[in-house]
Every structure is written in structure tokens, then in C-alpha cells.
């Protein structure tokens, strides 16, 4: 079982931002900026482009809904999207509220936020998420 499956199933704690039956969104534990969120399918699949067209389309639409919530919670120029998957072998989309392109540089030093700050960020996004 992947670490992200354990997160989606609540076996490992996470800061939940949004969910439906098929997908789950939670804060990246090492955020580039406040509001940096990961979106995953509950189904375990490593490589995003192994998803079939219908599942991938639903995944992208869910990520869009999460991005809309992030932008409301954390006003930004745009929410950037990236897929790397070099560290965790469970498909995930990074959503990053951007004030400039520099915010999408994954080599940047990550923010160190308290548990209270992380919870407040996740709650803010969750409250904006329209199911
Ligand atoms: P990638 O696979 O896209 O290269 O990187 C994995 C991302 O997942 C990283 O940004 C990392 O901070 C995040 N990450 C790794 N393990 C955990 C975890 O246990 N919980 C959370 N919330 N994020 C994680």
C-alpha cells in the first residue's frame, strides 16, 4: 500500500482540503507556498498517464474544483499545476497558488509551518470547496 493510499484511507494523518468518492486532496507536508496542495486518486496507480482517459478526465476536473477553492482561500495570480511523481509512486497533482513563476520552482526552500497553521490553511480551502 502506498503512503498516499494510507493517507486517503486515514491510516496516516493529513490536512484534508477536499474529497469525493474517487479523489482526495490534502496539503503537501513540505509546502512551496501556503496552500500547496496534492490531489490523488484513491485508487492506487503510480504513473498519471497510466490512467484511462475517463478516469484522467475526472481526476483533472476534481483538481480544477480544488484549484478554484485554493484561489478563493489564497488570492493569487493563478494556481499552477505540476506533476512530478519522482518521490512518491502514487499519482498526484501539485496545485500551487502562484504570485510569480518562481513559486513553481521545486528546488526552492520549503516552508516550515506549525500544525496549527497547516490546519488553518486546510480548513480555509475545505470551506471554499464546492462539492
Ligand atoms: P513528487 O513525487 O511529486 O516528486 O514529490 C512528492 C511530494 O509529496 C513532495 O512535495 C512531498 O513534500 C510530498 N509528501 C511526501 N510524503 C508526504 C506525506 O507523508 N504527507 C504529505 N502531506 N506530503 C508528502
Backbone and ligand atoms as CSV (ligand in chain L), in Angstrom:
chain,resi,resn,atom,element,x,y,z
A,1,UNK,N,N,0.854,-1.208,0.000
A,1,UNK,CA,C,0.000,0.000,0.000
A,1,UNK,C,C,0.891,1.260,0.000
A,2,UNK,N,N,0.607,2.213,-0.869
A,2,UNK,CA,C,1.451,3.416,-0.934
A,2,UNK,C,C,1.147,4.339,0.248
A,3,UNK,N,N,2.091,5.209,0.529
A,3,UNK,CA,C,1.895,6.164,1.631
A,3,UNK,C,C,0.670,7.048,1.365
A,4,UNK,N,N,0.417,7.359,0.087
A,4,UNK,CA,C,-0.733,8.209,-0.222
A,4,UNK,C,C,-2.055,7.434,-0.099
A,5,UNK,N,N,-2.040,6.131,-0.338
A,5,UNK,CA,C,-3.248,5.332,-0.084
A,5,UNK,C,C,-3.545,5.358,1.411
A,6,UNK,N,N,-2.488,5.215,2.214
A,6,UNK,CA,C,-2.679,5.244,3.677
A,6,UNK,C,C,-3.244,6.594,4.107
A,7,UNK,N,N,-2.808,7.650,3.453
A,7,UNK,CA,C,-3.325,8.989,3.764
A,7,UNK,C,C,-4.805,9.082,3.378
A,8,UNK,N,N,-5.130,8.625,2.170
A,8,UNK,CA,C,-6.531,8.723,1.701
A,8,UNK,C,C,-7.460,7.896,2.585
A,9,UNK,N,N,-6.922,6.788,3.127
A,9,UNK,CA,C,-7.757,5.927,3.976
A,9,UNK,C,C,-7.738,6.352,5.439
A,10,UNK,N,N,-6.976,7.411,5.757
A,10,UNK,CA,C,-6.945,7.931,7.119
A,10,UNK,C,C,-6.040,7.153,8.059
A,11,UNK,N,N,-5.259,6.234,7.499
A,11,UNK,CA,C,-4.308,5.466,8.329
A,11,UNK,C,C,-3.140,6.334,8.754
A,12,UNK,N,N,-2.785,7.279,7.866
A,12,UNK,CA,C,-1.753,8.271,8.176
A,12,UNK,C,C,-2.460,9.624,8.136
A,13,UNK,N,N,-2.234,10.474,9.153
A,13,UNK,CA,C,-2.955,11.748,9.186
A,13,UNK,C,C,-2.529,12.693,8.067
A,14,UNK,N,N,-3.458,13.539,7.658
A,14,UNK,CA,C,-3.144,14.556,6.648
A,14,UNK,C,C,-4.042,15.756,6.896
A,15,UNK,N,N,-3.698,16.857,6.247
A,15,UNK,CA,C,-4.522,18.067,6.340
A,15,UNK,C,C,-5.445,18.085,5.125
A,16,UNK,N,N,-6.681,17.599,5.342
A,16,UNK,CA,C,-7.635,17.414,4.239
A,16,UNK,C,C,-8.132,18.746,3.695
A,17,UNK,N,N,-8.110,18.855,2.374
A,17,UNK,CA,C,-8.585,20.072,1.703
A,17,UNK,C,C,-9.878,19.829,0.939
A,18,UNK,N,N,-10.090,18.602,0.445
A,18,UNK,CA,C,-11.284,18.286,-0.348
A,18,UNK,C,C,-11.310,16.786,-0.570
A,19,UNK,N,N,-12.512,16.263,-0.869
A,19,UNK,CA,C,-12.584,14.839,-1.197
A,19,UNK,C,C,-13.895,14.534,-1.900
A,20,UNK,N,N,-13.896,13.451,-2.639
A,20,UNK,CA,C,-15.138,12.818,-3.094
A,20,UNK,C,C,-14.884,11.312,-3.077
A,21,UNK,N,N,-15.786,10.532,-3.648
A,21,UNK,CA,C,-15.651,9.066,-3.560
A,21,UNK,C,C,-14.371,8.580,-4.237
A,22,UNK,N,N,-13.935,9.306,-5.235
A,22,UNK,CA,C,-12.847,8.803,-6.083
A,22,UNK,C,C,-11.491,9.475,-5.826
A,23,UNK,N,N,-11.530,10.716,-5.327
A,23,UNK,CA,C,-10.291,11.501,-5.218
A,23,UNK,C,C,-10.186,12.162,-3.855
A,24,UNK,N,N,-8.957,12.554,-3.497
A,24,UNK,CA,C,-8.683,13.139,-2.192
A,24,UNK,C,C,-7.636,14.244,-2.371
A,25,UNK,N,N,-7.800,15.334,-1.646
A,25,UNK,CA,C,-6.831,16.443,-1.712
A,25,UNK,C,C,-6.393,16.819,-0.305
A,26,UNK,N,N,-5.092,17.044,-0.150
A,26,UNK,CA,C,-4.524,17.334,1.170
A,26,UNK,C,C,-3.282,18.204,0.991
A,27,UNK,N,N,-2.868,18.873,2.075
A,27,UNK,CA,C,-1.706,19.762,1.974
A,27,UNK,C,C,-0.421,18.973,1.822
A,28,UNK,N,N,0.455,19.465,0.937
A,28,UNK,CA,C,1.807,18.919,0.865
A,28,UNK,C,C,2.502,19.220,2.193
A,29,UNK,N,N,3.154,18.223,2.742
A,29,UNK,CA,C,3.776,18.363,4.059
A,29,UNK,C,C,4.980,19.315,4.018
A,30,UNK,N,N,5.565,19.488,2.841
A,30,UNK,CA,C,6.694,20.426,2.656
A,30,UNK,C,C,6.292,21.468,1.608
A,31,UNK,N,N,5.448,22.409,2.009
A,31,UNK,CA,C,4.852,23.305,1.002
A,31,UNK,C,C,5.822,24.326,0.415
A,32,UNK,N,N,5.662,24.551,-0.886
A,32,UNK,CA,C,6.413,25.621,-1.559
A,32,UNK,C,C,5.886,26.977,-1.104
A,33,UNK,N,N,4.565,27.069,-0.974
A,33,UNK,CA,C,3.890,28.288,-0.508
A,33,UNK,C,C,2.665,27.846,0.291
A,34,UNK,N,N,2.065,28.775,0.992
A,34,UNK,CA,C,0.845,28.450,1.734
A,34,UNK,C,C,-0.260,28.070,0.756
A,35,UNK,N,N,-0.848,26.912,0.957
A,35,UNK,CA,C,-1.916,26.455,0.070
A,35,UNK,C,C,-1.467,25.395,-0.922
A,36,UNK,N,N,-0.182,25.049,-0.903
A,36,UNK,CA,C,0.343,23.984,-1.800
A,36,UNK,C,C,-0.356,22.659,-1.451
A,37,UNK,N,N,-1.097,22.169,-2.408
A,37,UNK,CA,C,-1.992,21.027,-2.182
A,37,UNK,C,C,-1.683,19.892,-3.143
A,38,UNK,N,N,-1.869,18.671,-2.687
A,38,UNK,CA,C,-1.722,17.486,-3.537
A,38,UNK,C,C,-3.094,16.870,-3.769
A,39,UNK,N,N,-3.325,16.433,-4.984
A,39,UNK,CA,C,-4.593,15.795,-5.336
A,39,UNK,C,C,-4.278,14.382,-5.826
A,40,UNK,N,N,-4.970,13.400,-5.276
A,40,UNK,CA,C,-4.660,11.997,-5.621
A,40,UNK,C,C,-5.943,11.211,-5.936
A,41,UNK,N,N,-5.804,10.168,-6.756
A,41,UNK,CA,C,-6.910,9.210,-6.870
A,41,UNK,C,C,-6.846,8.269,-5.667
A,42,UNK,N,N,-8.004,7.857,-5.161
A,42,UNK,CA,C,-7.984,6.877,-4.063
A,42,UNK,C,C,-7.431,5.551,-4.576
A,43,UNK,N,N,-7.736,5.268,-5.849
A,43,UNK,CA,C,-7.226,4.039,-6.461
A,43,UNK,C,C,-5.700,4.151,-6.590
A,44,UNK,N,N,-5.020,3.063,-6.294
A,44,UNK,CA,C,-3.563,3.109,-6.336
A,44,UNK,C,C,-3.064,2.940,-7.762
A,45,UNK,N,N,-2.492,4.006,-8.289
A,45,UNK,CA,C,-1.863,3.960,-9.608
A,45,UNK,C,C,-0.643,4.866,-9.517
A,46,UNK,N,N,0.481,4.398,-10.014
A,46,UNK,CA,C,1.731,5.146,-9.871
A,46,UNK,C,C,1.789,6.309,-10.863
A,47,UNK,N,N,1.723,5.970,-12.158
A,47,UNK,CA,C,2.018,6.955,-13.193
A,47,UNK,C,C,0.716,7.547,-13.729
A,48,UNK,N,N,0.587,8.848,-13.656
A,48,UNK,CA,C,-0.675,9.508,-14.032
A,48,UNK,C,C,-1.119,9.141,-15.444
A,49,UNK,N,N,-0.159,8.965,-16.334
A,49,UNK,CA,C,-0.535,8.686,-17.729
A,49,UNK,C,C,-0.811,7.208,-17.988
A,50,UNK,N,N,-0.846,6.424,-16.900
A,50,UNK,CA,C,-1.389,5.060,-16.997
A,50,UNK,C,C,-2.896,5.061,-16.721
A,51,UNK,N,N,-3.439,6.192,-16.265
A,51,UNK,CA,C,-4.889,6.259,-16.006
A,51,UNK,C,C,-5.603,6.259,-17.358
A,52,UNK,N,N,-6.789,5.619,-17.389
A,52,UNK,CA,C,-7.508,5.664,-18.664
A,52,UNK,C,C,-8.123,7.052,-18.859
A,53,UNK,N,N,-8.576,7.321,-20.071
A,53,UNK,CA,C,-8.986,8.683,-20.421
A,53,UNK,C,C,-10.100,9.207,-19.510
A,54,UNK,N,N,-11.077,8.357,-19.209
A,54,UNK,CA,C,-12.214,8.815,-18.404
A,54,UNK,C,C,-11.784,9.145,-16.975
A,55,UNK,N,N,-10.968,8.270,-16.396
A,55,UNK,CA,C,-10.507,8.498,-15.022
A,55,UNK,C,C,-9.627,9.750,-14.978
A,56,UNK,N,N,-8.763,9.884,-15.956
A,56,UNK,CA,C,-7.869,11.045,-16.001
A,56,UNK,C,C,-8.685,12.336,-16.134
A,57,UNK,N,N,-9.730,12.300,-16.948
A,57,UNK,CA,C,-10.583,13.489,-17.118
A,57,UNK,C,C,-11.276,13.840,-15.797
A,58,UNK,N,N,-11.794,12.816,-15.102
A,58,UNK,CA,C,-12.459,13.085,-13.816
A,58,UNK,C,C,-11.456,13.626,-12.786
A,59,UNK,N,N,-10.246,13.070,-12.827
A,59,UNK,CA,C,-9.176,13.497,-11.916
A,59,UNK,C,C,-8.859,14.976,-12.161
A,60,UNK,N,N,-8.751,15.339,-13.425
A,60,UNK,CA,C,-8.412,16.720,-13.763
A,60,UNK,C,C,-9.542,17.679,-13.378
A,61,UNK,N,N,-10.787,17.244,-13.572
A,61,UNK,CA,C,-11.922,18.100,-13.203
A,61,UNK,C,C,-11.964,18.287,-11.681
A,62,UNK,N,N,-11.679,17.218,-10.932
A,62,UNK,CA,C,-11.626,17.348,-9.473
A,62,UNK,C,C,-10.508,18.323,-9.088
A,63,UNK,N,N,-9.346,18.187,-9.705
A,63,UNK,CA,C,-8.226,19.106,-9.413
A,63,UNK,C,C,-8.624,20.552,-9.726
A,64,UNK,N,N,-9.385,20.733,-10.789
A,64,UNK,CA,C,-9.866,22.083,-11.130
A,64,UNK,C,C,-10.735,22.639,-10.002
A,65,UNK,N,N,-11.641,21.815,-9.478
A,65,UNK,CA,C,-12.518,22.269,-8.387
A,65,UNK,C,C,-11.700,22.632,-7.144
A,66,UNK,N,N,-10.652,21.853,-6.893
A,66,UNK,CA,C,-9.781,22.154,-5.747
A,66,UNK,C,C,-9.020,23.459,-6.010
A,67,UNK,N,N,-8.546,23.633,-7.243
A,67,UNK,CA,C,-7.804,24.859,-7.593
A,67,UNK,C,C,-8.688,26.097,-7.411
A,68,UNK,N,N,-9.957,25.975,-7.766
A,68,UNK,CA,C,-10.886,27.104,-7.586
A,68,UNK,C,C,-10.995,27.438,-6.094
A,69,UNK,N,N,-11.095,26.405,-5.273
A,69,UNK,CA,C,-11.177,26.618,-3.817
A,69,UNK,C,C,-9.885,27.248,-3.283
A,70,UNK,N,N,-8.751,26.777,-3.776
A,70,UNK,CA,C,-7.456,27.331,-3.320
A,70,UNK,C,C,-7.377,28.818,-3.663
A,71,UNK,N,N,-7.805,29.165,-4.873
A,71,UNK,CA,C,-7.692,30.572,-5.313
A,71,UNK,C,C,-8.594,31.486,-4.490
A,72,UNK,N,N,-9.739,30.956,-4.082
A,72,UNK,CA,C,-10.624,31.754,-3.216
A,72,UNK,C,C,-10.003,31.915,-1.832
A,73,UNK,N,N,-9.412,30.837,-1.334
A,73,UNK,CA,C,-8.844,30.855,0.024
A,73,UNK,C,C,-7.546,31.650,0.076
A,74,UNK,N,N,-6.746,31.547,-0.994
A,74,UNK,CA,C,-5.435,32.209,-1.053
A,74,UNK,C,C,-5.310,32.979,-2.356
A,75,UNK,N,N,-5.819,34.219,-2.367
A,75,UNK,CA,C,-5.794,35.000,-3.602
A,75,UNK,C,C,-4.391,35.015,-4.224
A,76,UNK,N,N,-4.352,34.732,-5.514
A,76,UNK,CA,C,-3.072,34.589,-6.210
A,76,UNK,C,C,-3.315,34.941,-7.670
A,77,UNK,N,N,-2.247,35.023,-8.434
A,77,UNK,CA,C,-2.422,35.353,-9.857
A,77,UNK,C,C,-3.105,34.175,-10.554
A,78,UNK,N,N,-2.523,33.000,-10.376
A,78,UNK,CA,C,-3.136,31.769,-10.882
A,78,UNK,C,C,-2.690,30.621,-9.977
A,79,UNK,N,N,-3.439,29.528,-10.018
A,79,UNK,CA,C,-2.977,28.305,-9.355
A,79,UNK,C,C,-2.237,27.478,-10.402
A,80,UNK,N,N,-0.970,27.221,-10.124
A,80,UNK,CA,C,-0.168,26.409,-11.045
A,80,UNK,C,C,-0.368,24.939,-10.762
A,81,UNK,N,N,-0.172,24.145,-11.795
A,81,UNK,CA,C,-0.330,22.686,-11.659
A,81,UNK,C,C,0.949,22.013,-12.150
A,82,UNK,N,N,1.387,21.016,-11.400
A,82,UNK,CA,C,2.574,20.270,-11.828
A,82,UNK,C,C,2.407,18.809,-11.452
A,83,UNK,N,N,2.969,17.958,-12.275
A,83,UNK,CA,C,3.020,16.524,-11.970
A,83,UNK,C,C,4.467,16.091,-12.058
A,84,UNK,N,N,4.990,15.576,-10.929
A,84,UNK,CA,C,6.375,15.086,-10.925
A,84,UNK,C,C,6.345,13.584,-10.657
A,85,UNK,N,N,6.034,13.246,-9.413
A,85,UNK,CA,C,5.917,11.829,-9.083
A,85,UNK,C,C,7.250,11.112,-9.000
A,86,UNK,N,N,8.313,11.876,-8.745
A,86,UNK,CA,C,9.637,11.249,-8.667
A,86,UNK,C,C,9.910,10.672,-7.284
A,87,UNK,N,N,9.123,11.127,-6.294
A,87,UNK,CA,C,9.373,10.695,-4.914
A,87,UNK,C,C,8.344,9.662,-4.457
A,88,UNK,N,N,7.088,9.935,-4.697
A,88,UNK,CA,C,6.027,9.036,-4.204
A,88,UNK,C,C,5.353,8.342,-5.394
A,89,UNK,N,N,5.380,6.998,-5.430
A,89,UNK,CA,C,4.826,6.258,-6.573
A,89,UNK,C,C,3.309,6.060,-6.490
A,90,UNK,N,N,2.611,7.168,-6.377
A,90,UNK,CA,C,1.134,7.173,-6.375
A,90,UNK,C,C,0.765,8.489,-7.054
A,91,UNK,N,N,0.063,8.401,-8.181
A,91,UNK,CA,C,-0.213,9.586,-8.999
A,91,UNK,C,C,-0.709,10.756,-8.154
A,92,UNK,N,N,-0.156,11.930,-8.394
A,92,UNK,CA,C,-0.623,13.115,-7.675
A,92,UNK,C,C,-0.353,14.364,-8.498
A,93,UNK,N,N,-1.285,15.320,-8.369
A,93,UNK,CA,C,-1.158,16.634,-8.996
A,93,UNK,C,C,-0.823,17.630,-7.895
A,94,UNK,N,N,0.247,18.392,-8.111
A,94,UNK,CA,C,0.562,19.507,-7.201
A,94,UNK,C,C,-0.226,20.730,-7.665
A,95,UNK,N,N,-0.902,21.394,-6.735
A,95,UNK,CA,C,-1.564,22.673,-7.021
A,95,UNK,C,C,-0.909,23.738,-6.138
A,96,UNK,N,N,-0.395,24.782,-6.778
A,96,UNK,CA,C,0.403,25.783,-6.056
A,96,UNK,C,C,-0.115,27.192,-6.380
A,97,UNK,N,N,-0.658,27.902,-5.370
A,97,UNK,CA,C,-1.062,29.287,-5.645
A,97,UNK,C,C,0.171,30.140,-5.938
A,98,UNK,N,N,0.165,30.778,-7.116
A,98,UNK,CA,C,1.374,31.481,-7.585
A,98,UNK,C,C,1.203,32.998,-7.532
A,99,UNK,N,N,2.222,33.629,-6.975
A,99,UNK,CA,C,2.347,35.089,-7.132
A,99,UNK,C,C,3.337,35.392,-8.247
A,100,UNK,N,N,4.197,34.427,-8.565
A,100,UNK,CA,C,5.113,34.568,-9.700
A,100,UNK,C,C,5.568,33.166,-10.083
A,101,UNK,N,N,6.222,33.050,-11.240
A,101,UNK,CA,C,6.649,31.731,-11.707
A,101,UNK,C,C,7.649,31.090,-10.747
A,102,UNK,N,N,8.323,31.925,-9.959
A,102,UNK,CA,C,9.311,31.383,-9.005
A,102,UNK,C,C,8.665,30.434,-8.002
A,103,UNK,N,N,7.363,30.642,-7.747
A,103,UNK,CA,C,6.671,29.794,-6.770
A,103,UNK,C,C,6.559,28.350,-7.225
A,104,UNK,N,N,6.788,28.095,-8.508
A,104,UNK,CA,C,6.682,26.722,-9.035
A,104,UNK,C,C,8.033,26.022,-9.100
A,105,UNK,N,N,9.063,26.647,-8.524
A,105,UNK,CA,C,10.393,26.024,-8.563
A,105,UNK,C,C,10.512,25.022,-7.410
A,106,UNK,N,N,10.505,23.745,-7.755
A,106,UNK,CA,C,10.508,22.699,-6.723
A,106,UNK,C,C,11.842,22.583,-5.993
A,107,UNK,N,N,12.836,23.359,-6.439
A,107,UNK,CA,C,14.113,23.385,-5.719
A,107,UNK,C,C,14.134,24.473,-4.640
A,108,UNK,N,N,13.084,25.302,-4.597
A,108,UNK,CA,C,13.017,26.337,-3.546
A,108,UNK,C,C,13.006,25.697,-2.163
A,109,UNK,N,N,13.489,26.478,-1.191
A,109,UNK,CA,C,13.391,26.029,0.195
A,109,UNK,C,C,11.906,25.940,0.566
A,110,UNK,N,N,11.529,24.858,1.269
A,110,UNK,CA,C,10.124,24.657,1.610
A,110,UNK,C,C,9.778,25.433,2.891
A,111,UNK,N,N,8.514,25.771,3.023
A,111,UNK,CA,C,8.065,26.475,4.228
A,111,UNK,C,C,8.007,25.499,5.398
A,112,UNK,N,N,8.271,26.033,6.569
A,112,UNK,CA,C,8.113,25.233,7.779
A,112,UNK,C,C,6.977,25.861,8.587
A,113,UNK,N,N,5.821,25.212,8.560
A,113,UNK,CA,C,4.635,25.777,9.206
A,113,UNK,C,C,4.230,24.915,10.390
A,114,UNK,N,N,3.644,25.554,11.382
A,114,UNK,CA,C,3.193,24.801,12.561
A,114,UNK,C,C,1.957,23.970,12.189
A,115,UNK,N,N,1.661,22.993,13.037
A,115,UNK,CA,C,0.467,22.164,12.821
A,115,UNK,C,C,-0.789,23.038,12.805
A,116,UNK,N,N,-0.811,24.053,13.654
A,116,UNK,CA,C,-1.980,24.939,13.709
A,116,UNK,C,C,-2.124,25.717,12.397
A,117,UNK,N,N,-0.995,26.187,11.873
A,117,UNK,CA,C,-1.055,26.921,10.599
A,117,UNK,C,C,-1.519,26.003,9.463
A,118,UNK,N,N,-0.986,24.795,9.433
A,118,UNK,CA,C,-1.361,23.840,8.378
A,118,UNK,C,C,-2.863,23.544,8.463
A,119,UNK,N,N,-3.338,23.323,9.685
A,119,UNK,CA,C,-4.768,23.019,9.853
A,119,UNK,C,C,-5.634,24.191,9.399
A,120,UNK,N,N,-5.205,25.395,9.735
A,120,UNK,CA,C,-5.979,26.587,9.356
A,120,UNK,C,C,-6.010,26.744,7.830
A,121,UNK,N,N,-4.893,26.453,7.168
A,121,UNK,CA,C,-4.829,26.549,5.699
A,121,UNK,C,C,-5.772,25.523,5.073
A,122,UNK,N,N,-5.687,24.289,5.554
A,122,UNK,CA,C,-6.533,23.223,5.004
A,122,UNK,C,C,-8.014,23.542,5.230
A,123,UNK,N,N,-8.337,24.015,6.423
A,123,UNK,CA,C,-9.744,24.339,6.733
A,123,UNK,C,C,-10.276,25.428,5.802
A,124,UNK,N,N,-9.411,26.398,5.507
A,124,UNK,CA,C,-9.807,27.512,4.638
A,124,UNK,C,C,-10.125,26.982,3.227
A,125,UNK,N,N,-9.272,26.119,2.726
A,125,UNK,CA,C,-9.507,25.552,1.385
A,125,UNK,C,C,-10.765,24.687,1.424
A,126,UNK,N,N,-10.869,23.853,2.458
A,126,UNK,CA,C,-12.027,22.943,2.575
A,126,UNK,C,C,-13.336,23.733,2.585
A,127,UNK,N,N,-13.325,24.866,3.277
A,127,UNK,CA,C,-14.563,25.653,3.397
A,127,UNK,C,C,-14.953,26.287,2.058
A,128,UNK,N,N,-14.006,26.447,1.160
A,128,UNK,CA,C,-14.298,27.034,-0.166
A,128,UNK,C,C,-14.631,25.971,-1.210
A,129,UNK,N,N,-14.368,24.716,-0.882
A,129,UNK,CA,C,-14.543,23.654,-1.872
A,129,UNK,C,C,-16.035,23.389,-2.092
A,130,UNK,N,N,-16.427,23.438,-3.339
A,130,UNK,CA,C,-17.839,23.186,-3.693
A,130,UNK,C,C,-17.933,21.772,-4.234
A,131,UNK,N,N,-18.695,20.961,-3.537
A,131,UNK,CA,C,-18.806,19.545,-3.941
A,131,UNK,C,C,-19.678,19.384,-5.174
L,1,LIG,P1,P,6.913,14.023,-6.091
L,1,LIG,O1,O,6.625,12.540,-6.009
L,1,LIG,O2,O,5.822,14.803,-6.771
L,1,LIG,O3,O,8.264,14.287,-6.702
L,1,LIG,O4,O,7.006,14.577,-4.599
L,1,LIG,C1,C,6.159,14.095,-3.595
L,1,LIG,C2,C,5.554,15.256,-2.798
L,1,LIG,O5,O,4.790,14.674,-1.763
L,1,LIG,C3,C,6.591,16.180,-2.159
L,1,LIG,O6,O,6.244,17.533,-2.444
L,1,LIG,C4,C,6.482,15.867,-0.661
L,1,LIG,O7,O,6.666,17.000,0.163
L,1,LIG,C5,C,5.087,15.310,-0.529
L,1,LIG,N1,N,4.968,14.273,0.503
L,1,LIG,C6,C,5.775,13.182,0.634
L,1,LIG,N2,N,5.382,12.417,1.679
L,1,LIG,C7,C,4.301,13.051,2.208
L,1,LIG,C8,C,3.446,12.742,3.315
L,1,LIG,O8,O,3.597,11.754,4.022
L,1,LIG,N3,N,2.427,13.618,3.563
L,1,LIG,C9,C,2.219,14.734,2.792
L,1,LIG,N4,N,1.189,15.521,3.116
L,1,LIG,N5,N,3.005,15.053,1.743
L,1,LIG,C10,C,4.038,14.222,1.460
